[in-house]
Amino acid sequence: MMLEAWKADISRIAFEKDQLYDEMSGLRDAAKEADAVTRNVKRVMQAEQPQRGHVKRRDMEL
């Protein structure tokens, strides 16, 4: 009787583990996408900064 209960527990826990692993994998993929977006936004912001600085310098010279 006890062996059957243990097998049921093992089965239940293995199922939960698989569900959690799938969730973790999805979260990991979402984090990679978010990191890529963050890097791209920073790259665009850095590319725009010198242009903004040029405009400010022109305004100050006038």
VMD Tcl script that builds the backbone (N, CA, C; Angstrom):
set m [mol new atoms 186]
animate dup $m
set s [atomselect $m all]
$s set {name element resname resid chain x y z} {
  {N N MET 1 A 0.830 -1.195 0.000}
  {CA C MET 1 A 0.000 0.000 0.000}
  {C C MET 1 A 0.869 1.251 0.000}
  {N N MET 2 A 1.920 1.262 0.807}
  {CA C MET 2 A 2.774 2.421 0.916}
  {C C MET 2 A 3.540 2.664 -0.381}
  {N N LEU 3 A 3.925 1.589 -1.050}
  {CA C LEU 3 A 4.644 1.697 -2.313}
  {C C LEU 3 A 3.777 2.380 -3.365}
  {N N GLU 4 A 2.512 2.080 -3.399}
  {CA C GLU 4 A 1.590 2.700 -4.353}
  {C C GLU 4 A 1.453 4.204 -4.078}
  {N N ALA 5 A 1.417 4.572 -2.815}
  {CA C ALA 5 A 1.323 5.989 -2.453}
  {C C ALA 5 A 2.592 6.723 -2.876}
  {N N TRP 6 A 3.746 6.084 -2.683}
  {CA C TRP 6 A 4.999 6.710 -3.087}
  {C C TRP 6 A 5.061 6.891 -4.598}
  {N N LYS 7 A 4.610 5.882 -5.319}
  {CA C LYS 7 A 4.601 5.980 -6.780}
  {C C LYS 7 A 3.679 7.093 -7.251}
  {N N ALA 8 A 2.546 7.242 -6.572}
  {CA C ALA 8 A 1.621 8.323 -6.921}
  {C C ALA 8 A 2.264 9.680 -6.638}
  {N N ASP 9 A 2.953 9.781 -5.502}
  {CA C ASP 9 A 3.651 11.028 -5.169}
  {C C ASP 9 A 4.740 11.340 -6.192}
  {N N ILE 10 A 5.495 10.328 -6.562}
  {CA C ILE 10 A 6.563 10.512 -7.548}
  {C C ILE 10 A 5.976 11.003 -8.865}
  {N N SER 11 A 4.893 10.408 -9.275}
  {CA C SER 11 A 4.240 10.795 -10.518}
  {C C SER 11 A 3.744 12.238 -10.452}
  {N N ARG 12 A 3.120 12.599 -9.341}
  {CA C ARG 12 A 2.598 13.955 -9.159}
  {C C ARG 12 A 3.724 14.984 -9.140}
  {N N ILE 13 A 4.776 14.663 -8.407}
  {CA C ILE 13 A 5.903 15.585 -8.292}
  {C C ILE 13 A 6.621 15.726 -9.632}
  {N N ALA 14 A 6.766 14.646 -10.366}
  {CA C ALA 14 A 7.406 14.713 -11.682}
  {C C ALA 14 A 6.583 15.585 -12.631}
  {N N PHE 15 A 5.268 15.474 -12.562}
  {CA C PHE 15 A 4.392 16.295 -13.395}
  {C C PHE 15 A 4.548 17.773 -13.039}
  {N N GLU 16 A 4.573 18.085 -11.735}
  {CA C GLU 16 A 4.760 19.465 -11.289}
  {C C GLU 16 A 6.117 20.004 -11.734}
  {N N LYS 17 A 7.142 19.159 -11.635}
  {CA C LYS 17 A 8.490 19.557 -12.056}
  {C C LYS 17 A 8.501 19.907 -13.538}
  {N N ASP 18 A 7.865 19.077 -14.344}
  {CA C ASP 18 A 7.813 19.340 -15.785}
  {C C ASP 18 A 7.079 20.644 -16.087}
  {N N GLN 19 A 5.986 20.898 -15.374}
  {CA C GLN 19 A 5.249 22.147 -15.571}
  {C C GLN 19 A 6.101 23.350 -15.188}
  {N N LEU 20 A 6.780 23.264 -14.052}
  {CA C LEU 20 A 7.630 24.364 -13.598}
  {C C LEU 20 A 8.807 24.582 -14.549}
  {N N TYR 21 A 9.358 23.506 -15.083}
  {CA C TYR 21 A 10.463 23.636 -16.021}
  {C C TYR 21 A 10.000 24.332 -17.296}
  {N N ASP 22 A 8.820 23.965 -17.771}
  {CA C ASP 22 A 8.273 24.617 -18.962}
  {C C ASP 22 A 8.039 26.104 -18.708}
  {N N GLU 23 A 7.521 26.432 -17.537}
  {CA C GLU 23 A 7.294 27.834 -17.176}
  {C C GLU 23 A 8.625 28.582 -17.101}
  {N N MET 24 A 9.627 27.956 -16.482}
  {CA C MET 24 A 10.942 28.572 -16.369}
  {C C MET 24 A 11.551 28.801 -17.751}
  {N N SER 25 A 11.398 27.855 -18.621}
  {CA C SER 25 A 11.931 27.982 -19.972}
  {C C SER 25 A 11.275 29.152 -20.702}
  {N N GLY 26 A 9.968 29.300 -20.551}
  {CA C GLY 26 A 9.260 30.425 -21.159}
  {C C GLY 26 A 9.720 31.752 -20.583}
  {N N LEU 27 A 9.907 31.795 -19.267}
  {CA C LEU 27 A 10.386 33.019 -18.619}
  {C C LEU 27 A 11.809 33.361 -19.065}
  {N N ARG 28 A 12.610 32.336 -19.238}
  {CA C ARG 28 A 13.987 32.540 -19.693}
  {C C ARG 28 A 13.990 33.140 -21.103}
  {N N ASP 29 A 13.121 32.627 -21.978}
  {CA C ASP 29 A 13.007 33.168 -23.336}
  {C C ASP 29 A 12.523 34.615 -23.307}
  {N N ALA 30 A 11.558 34.900 -22.448}
  {CA C ALA 30 A 11.048 36.272 -22.332}
  {C C ALA 30 A 12.141 37.206 -21.819}
  {N N ALA 31 A 12.961 36.731 -20.900}
  {CA C ALA 31 A 14.057 37.549 -20.370}
  {C C ALA 31 A 15.088 37.828 -21.464}
  {N N LYS 32 A 15.368 36.835 -22.297}
  {CA C LYS 32 A 16.307 37.049 -23.406}
  {C C LYS 32 A 15.771 38.108 -24.366}
  {N N GLU 33 A 14.475 38.033 -24.671}
  {CA C GLU 33 A 13.866 39.028 -25.553}
  {C C GLU 33 A 13.920 40.415 -24.928}
  {N N ALA 34 A 13.626 40.501 -23.640}
  {CA C ALA 34 A 13.659 41.787 -22.952}
  {C C ALA 34 A 15.083 42.351 -22.943}
  {N N ASP 35 A 16.078 41.507 -22.745}
  {CA C ASP 35 A 17.467 41.964 -22.773}
  {C C ASP 35 A 17.842 42.483 -24.161}
  {N N ALA 36 A 17.385 41.791 -25.196}
  {CA C ALA 36 A 17.673 42.230 -26.562}
  {C C ALA 36 A 17.039 43.588 -26.835}
  {N N VAL 37 A 15.807 43.770 -26.384}
  {CA C VAL 37 A 15.130 45.056 -26.570}
  {C C VAL 37 A 15.866 46.149 -25.812}
  {N N THR 38 A 16.271 45.858 -24.582}
  {CA C THR 38 A 16.999 46.839 -23.774}
  {C C THR 38 A 18.299 47.241 -24.463}
  {N N ARG 39 A 19.043 46.256 -24.961}
  {CA C ARG 39 A 20.296 46.562 -25.661}
  {C C ARG 39 A 20.043 47.425 -26.891}
  {N N ASN 40 A 19.004 47.095 -27.653}
  {CA C ASN 40 A 18.700 47.867 -28.854}
  {C C ASN 40 A 18.279 49.291 -28.519}
  {N N VAL 41 A 17.494 49.456 -27.471}
  {CA C VAL 41 A 17.066 50.797 -27.067}
  {C C VAL 41 A 18.276 51.602 -26.622}
  {N N LYS 42 A 19.159 51.001 -25.828}
  {CA C LYS 42 A 20.363 51.708 -25.384}
  {C C LYS 42 A 21.231 52.102 -26.575}
  {N N ARG 43 A 21.340 51.199 -27.555}
  {CA C ARG 43 A 22.144 51.471 -28.745}
  {C C ARG 43 A 21.553 52.653 -29.514}
  {N N VAL 44 A 20.243 52.690 -29.652}
  {CA C VAL 44 A 19.588 53.792 -30.350}
  {C C VAL 44 A 19.749 55.087 -29.567}
  {N N MET 45 A 19.595 55.016 -28.263}
  {CA C MET 45 A 19.737 56.210 -27.434}
  {C C MET 45 A 21.160 56.766 -27.522}
  {N N GLN 46 A 22.151 55.895 -27.520}
  {CA C GLN 46 A 23.537 56.347 -27.618}
  {C C GLN 46 A 23.809 56.966 -28.984}
  {N N ALA 47 A 23.197 56.409 -30.031}
  {CA C ALA 47 A 23.388 56.949 -31.371}
  {C C ALA 47 A 22.764 58.337 -31.481}
  {N N GLU 48 A 21.698 58.588 -30.755}
  {CA C GLU 48 A 21.020 59.883 -30.816}
  {C C GLU 48 A 21.689 60.927 -29.927}
  {N N GLN 49 A 22.414 60.546 -28.919}
  {CA C GLN 49 A 23.017 61.498 -27.987}
  {C C GLN 49 A 23.970 62.486 -28.655}
  {N N PRO 50 A 24.894 62.065 -29.532}
  {CA C PRO 50 A 25.778 63.053 -30.156}
  {C C PRO 50 A 24.998 64.079 -30.987}
  {N N GLN 51 A 23.933 63.660 -31.625}
  {CA C GLN 51 A 23.120 64.585 -32.405}
  {C C GLN 51 A 22.494 65.630 -31.493}
  {N N ARG 52 A 22.002 65.200 -30.372}
  {CA C ARG 52 A 21.400 66.135 -29.415}
  {C C ARG 52 A 22.465 67.103 -28.905}
  {N N GLY 53 A 23.653 66.587 -28.634}
  {CA C GLY 53 A 24.733 67.423 -28.137}
  {C C GLY 53 A 25.138 68.473 -29.159}
  {N N HIS 54 A 25.139 68.115 -30.424}
  {CA C HIS 54 A 25.454 69.062 -31.484}
  {C C HIS 54 A 24.450 70.206 -31.499}
  {N N VAL 55 A 23.196 69.864 -31.379}
  {CA C VAL 55 A 22.147 70.877 -31.400}
  {C C VAL 55 A 22.317 71.818 -30.221}
  {N N LYS 56 A 22.634 71.300 -29.066}
  {CA C LYS 56 A 22.811 72.138 -27.881}
  {C C LYS 56 A 24.001 73.080 -28.075}
  {N N ARG 57 A 25.066 72.586 -28.657}
  {CA C ARG 57 A 26.242 73.419 -28.866}
  {C C ARG 57 A 25.928 74.568 -29.823}
  {N N ARG 58 A 25.168 74.279 -30.862}
  {CA C ARG 58 A 24.782 75.324 -31.817}
  {C C ARG 58 A 23.946 76.393 -31.117}
  {N N ASP 59 A 23.033 75.934 -30.280}
  {CA C ASP 59 A 22.185 76.890 -29.564}
  {C C ASP 59 A 23.026 77.757 -28.636}
  {N N MET 60 A 24.019 77.181 -28.024}
  {CA C MET 60 A 24.841 77.945 -27.094}
  {C C MET 60 A 25.728 78.951 -27.826}
  {N N GLU 61 A 26.160 78.614 -29.050}
  {CA C GLU 61 A 27.015 79.517 -29.806}
  {C C GLU 61 A 26.260 80.735 -30.290}
  {N N LEU 62 A 24.978 80.587 -30.546}
  {CA C LEU 62 A 24.185 81.726 -31.044}
  {C C LEU 62 A 23.947 82.664 -29.933}
}
mol reanalyze $m
mol bondsrecalc $m
mol representation Tube
mol addrep $m
